[in-house]
Amino acid sequence: MRRLFTALTLPEKISESLSLMAPETHGIRPVPEEALHLTLRFIGEVEQQRVAEVEECLAQVEAPILKLKLRGVGVFPEGKNPRVLFAGVEENRELVELKKKIDRELSSLGFENDTRAYHPHVTLARLSHPLPEGTAEKIISFLKEAGSFESEPFICDEFVLFQSRLHEDGARYSVEGNYRLGNLTDFLLN
């Protein structure tokens, strides 16, 4: 079985700046720079013999090149027991449409769609539960200080199929496939 998901990778400059954002304190485990990404669709455990089907299915997705911008920070879930610290993504219709197209293709293979609303984000850190004493205050302070965060706009001209392997110190990702988006000439002319 392979644990798979689709995502957008980030330009090195943006990943580097994001990796320095999360507060470093007990109870907050920052995501390593090389693991930062914007998830499109978590597929889940896929039997080895079906991986080629998934790859072929994703190759059918047609969508334009994306121009994205990260904006703001937050926690999931909101409330007393947050588990994830994230950077948000400025609203982008083409990004949502890309996710829908991936969902449609995968559902045609029998993979169930996630019933939760899609909130595009980049996970900056995972939070322990319960939070150690004093950590909640550091998170609140971070959210206030970084609340107006904005990245430079950046271009995504492909999405990626990743395999995720879980380890004690966090997940490790490997690329299973890359899928081009749009036409660069059309993108530059618009």
C-alpha positions, 0 to 999 in steps of 0.5 A, spaced: 500 500 500 502 507 498 499 513 502 498 518 496 496 525 496 496 531 490 499 537 492 503 544 489 510 545 491 512 552 493 518 556 490 524 555 494 524 562 496 517 562 499 519 555 502 525 558 506 521 564 509 515 559 511 520 555 514 523 560 519 516 563 521 513 558 526 515 559 533 520 554 536 518 552 543 516 545 546 509 543 543 510 546 536 513 541 531 515 545 525 514 542 518 521 542 515 523 546 509 523 541 504 516 538 506 512 544 505 507 544 500 500 546 499 495 539 499 490 539 493 487 532 495 489 527 500 488 520 496 489 515 502 492 508 502 492 505 495 494 498 493 500 497 489 497 495 483 492 501 482 498 506 483 498 506 475 491 507 474 491 513 479 497 516 475 493 515 468 487 518 471 491 525 474 494 525 467 487 527 464 487 533 469 487 539 464 487 546 468 491 553 467 497 555 470 496 558 477 498 565 480 498 564 487 499 568 493 499 566 501 496 570 506 495 570 513 496 565 518 491 561 523 490 554 526 486 548 525 481 546 528 479 553 531 478 553 538 481 550 545 485 544 541 488 546 535 493 541 531 496 545 526 499 552 525 498 554 517 499 559 512 493 561 508 492 562 501 489 568 498 482 566 494 483 563 487 478 560 483 483 556 478 486 553 484 479 551 487 477 548 480 484 544 479 482 541 486 475 539 483 478 536 477 482 532 481 476 530 485 472 528 479 478 524 476 479 520 482 472 519 484 471 516 477 476 510 480 472 509 486 476 514 491 471 517 495 471 525 496 473 528 502 466 531 505 470 537 509 470 544 505 477 545 502 481 550 505 487 551 501 493 552 506 500 550 507 502 547 514 507 550 518 507 546 524 504 541 528 502 542 535 502 537 540 496 535 544 495 537 550 499 543 549 505 544 554 504 550 559 505 556 556 505 554 549 498 557 547 500 564 549 506 563 544 501 561 539 496 567 540 502 571 540 505 568 533 498 569 530 497 576 532 504 578 530 504 574 523 497 575 522 498 580 516 503 575 513 503 576 505 508 572 500 510 574 494 505 572 488 508 565 485 507 561 479 505 553 479 505 550 473 505 543 475 501 539 481 505 533 484 503 526 486 506 524 493 507 518 497 507 519 504 511 515 509 510 516 516 515 516 521 516 517 529 519 524 527 514 526 522 512 524 515 517 523 509 515 525 502 517 522 495 515 524 488 511 519 484 509 523 478 509 530 476 503 533 472 503 539 467 498 545 468 496 549 462 500 553 457 506 558 458 505 562 452 497 563 454 499 564 461 504 570 459 499 573 454 493 573 459 
